[in-house]
Amino acid sequence: MRRLILALILAGAVATPLFAASVDGLEIHFSEWRSLNSPSAGMAPTLIFVHGWTCDSSSWRGQAGPLSAEYRVVTLDLPGHGQSESPQDGKFSMDLFARAVEAVRAEVGADRVVLIGHSMGVPVIRQYATLYPQHVAGLVPVDGPISMAVFAAMLGAPSGELPPFPTVGGPDGLQARENMIRGMFTAETPVALQDQILAMMLKAPEATAVGAMAAMADPGLWKDSPIPVPILAVYAGTAQVPDPAAITSFAPGYEATQIAGTGHFLMMEKPDEFNRIVAEFLDEIEF
């Protein structure tokens, strides 16, 4: 941690941890990243980064510092993940996750934001755009499903169908989770990074793993309601990039790109390339 803080100071960015946001009585941990070189950073356009299933806000360390040179960057832990509290009834939903993002947005006082979501974070920001369209300037889905057709393709299912989701609880749940996570890597994924991701994801409570997986399996979630804002989907090198026509029918501002030689955690494997692609997209956004 001391090395991380030193690196960020040298890079001209610091993270200020905040704990004031809440949703349904749950405390939501988030951090606001500001550039030391820009006294008006608090007035800069805001980016909110949303992590994936059983991950946490540390997924975005490679983006938060560099992008805070021009933007106000906010990272958060979704309910049940990282340092955020879990619902006592153990029930998770994309609505809950989206409302947690909204609580953070309101707390930092941003009006219109660009949301960047990885993996499960993609349906989270998709649901946010459905519930709070007035606050969305753009979306960056990162190797995750923005529609039923994309999700089905990612899971190897017929278009328009979701297959049974894997069992990630019970006596064999932890091993099943580890096997699933290892399948997200490629031979090029550095071993140290694999270990880091495994430790992060396996640290999540079983109730979070099971509940968040069930939230993604909710068929009522996957509706192709209109998304009128610019969208840049960034896919891993291992992904089957969907036919844009399947998405532009309800999201006319959709475009996609792919980072070769990466596994599921592309933003951690090739952060510089990822950041460049996102920065070029952000240059075109009207906040």
N, C-alpha and C positions, 0 to 999 in steps of 0.2 A: 504493500500500500504506500509506503514512504517513497519507493521508486516511482510509482504511478503519479503521486502528487508532484514530485520533483520534475518529472517529464512534462506534466501539464503546465507547470509554472514556466518552464523553459520554452514551452510552445505558446505561452501567452494566454492560457485558458485555465480557469478553475471551476470546480463544481461546488455549488452551494446546496447541501442537503436540506430539504424541507419536509415537514411531516404534518402539515396543517390540512391537507385535502382529506375528505372523507366521503364515503358513499355507503348508504344504509348502515351508518354507524361504524363502518370499518375504516381504520386509518390506512391511508394510501401513501406509501413512500415514493417520493420523487426528488429529482435533482435538477437544478437549473444551471446550465453551463454558460459562462460569460467569458468573453475575451478581455484580458487585462489591458489590451491595447485600444479598446474602444469604450470610452466612458458612456456612450449612448447605447450600449449593448442591450439594455433592458427595453429599448424602443425598437430593436431590430425585428424583422419578420421572424415568426416563431415556428420551429419544427418540433413535433412531438414524436418520439420514437417508442414503438410498442413491440415488446419481445414476443417470443413464441411459447409453445407448450412446455411447461416445467422449466422455463428459462427465467432470467431476470434482467434487470437493466444493464448489467455488466456486459451483455451481448453487444452493446453499442459503444464500448470504450474507444474503438478505432474510428468512430464517426464523431462523437460528441466534441472532442477537443478541436480537431481540424475545422469542422463546419461552424463552430462557434465564433470563428474569426469574422464571419459575416452575418450570422443568424443567431437568434436566441434559441438554444437547444434545450429541450426538456426530455429527460428519460424517466420512466416510472416502472415500478413493480406492480403488475396486475394483482387483484385480490387473490390471496393464497400463494402468491409467488414472492420470492425474495424476502424483503422486510415488511411487506404489506400484510395486513391481517386477513384471516380467512372467515367466510361466513360460518356461523355456528351450526347452521343446519346442513352444511356440507354441499349446498346446492350452488352450482356455478352456471352461468349462462353468458352468451355473447352480449345480451342487454346489460348484465352486471358489469362486464368488462368495459363496454362502451361508456356506461355511465361513470365508471371510475376515471376514464380518460377525460370525460367532460368535467368532472370535479377538479381535475388537475388543470385543465385549460382555464376554467373559471378562476382558480386560485392564482394563477400567474397573470391573469388579466389580459390574455390575448383575445383578439376578436376572431380573425380568420387565420387558420393554421394549415400547414402541410403535415399530414400524418404519414409516417413511414413505419410499416409493420412487416415483421418477419414471420413466416410460417403461420402458426395459429394467429399471430398478430394481424394477418391479412383479413380474415373474416371479422376480427375485432374492429379494424379501421373501416371496413366495409359497412358494418353495422352502425358505427359511429356516423358515417356519412348519411345513412338512412334516417337516423334519429335526429341528427343535428346538422342538416345540410347548410344552414346559414353560417356555420363556423368553418367550413371546409374550403380551402383554396386549391388543394390538390392532394393526390394520394400517390404513394410509392409502395406498391405491394412487392415484397421481396420473397421469391421462391415459395409462394403460398397461393391458396385458391381464392380467387375473387368471384367465382361463380360455381354453380353445381357442375357444369360441364368441365371446368378446369379441375375441380376437386376429384371428379370421377376419373379423369384421365390420369391424375397423379397417383390414384390408388389402383389403377388398372381395372376399373369397372366400366361397364357400358355407359355411354353418355346418358346423363339424366338420372343415374342411379348411384347410391352410396352403398358399398359393401359393408358387411359387419365390421365394426371397429375392433382392434385387438384388445384383449383383456390385459389390463395393466395394474390390476389389483390382486389381492389374495396371495397365497404362499409363493406362487411363481411370478408374481407381478414385477418385482424388482429386476429379476433376470430378464423378463420380457422387455422391460423398459430399456435395459442396457443393450440388449440385442437390437432393438429398434434404433437406438441412438447410434450404435456402431454402423448401422446401415446407412446413416446419413453422411458418412465420410467417404473419401476416395483414397487411393494409394498415395496421392500427393498431399493429403491433409497432414500437416506436421503432427508428430506424435504428441508433442507438448500441448498443442492446441486440442487434440482429441481428448487428452486427459483433463484439460481445463473444462471443456464442454461436458464431458461425462460427470465430473464432480459437481458442476452447476446444476445439471438436470436431475441427477439422482438424489440431490439434496432436497428436492421438493417433496413435501409430504405425499403419502399415497392418496389421501383424500383429494389433493389438488390434481394429481395425475389422472385419477378416475373421473373426478367431476369435470375437469376441463375437457377431457376427451369426450365425455357425454355431451357437453355443450356444443362441440363441433358436429356431433352426430344428429343434432336436432334438425329434422327435415324442414321445419318451418323457417329455418334460418336462410335457406338457399333459394332466395327469390331474386330474379333478375330485375329489380326495380331500378329506375333510371339513376345514373350517376353523371351529372352534367359537367363535372370539373376535369381538368387535365389529369391523366393517370400515366405514370411510367412504371411498368412492371419489369423488375429485374430478376432474371432467372439464373439458377446455378448451371454450370456446364453439364451436369448430369440430367437436367430437367428436359421433359418433352414440352417445348414451347407451344402453347395452344394456337389454333387458328384465330387470328385477330377478329375475323368475322363473327366468331361465336361470342365476342365480348362487345365489339363496337355497336352491336344492335341496341344495347342498353347503356353503353358507355362510349359515346362517339369520340371522346378525347383520349381514348386508350392507345398506348403504344408500348412496345416491349423490346427488351434487349437481353442479352445473355452474356455471362462472363465465363469464358472457356477455362477449363482446368480447375474448376471449383466444385466442391460438394455443397450440401445444403446450407452450410454456414459461410456462404460466399463473402459476406461483408467482413468476416473475421479472417478469412483466408487471403483475400486480396483487398484490403481496406483502401489502399490508394486508388486503385482502379474503380472500386465501388464509389468512393467519395467523388471522384471526378465525374462519373456518369450522373450522379445525383445532383451535383453542383450545376452541371450544364442544364439539367431539367429545371432546377430552381430559378435559373436566370430568366426563364420564360414565364414564371408565375406572377400573377398580380394578386398580391395579398390584400 
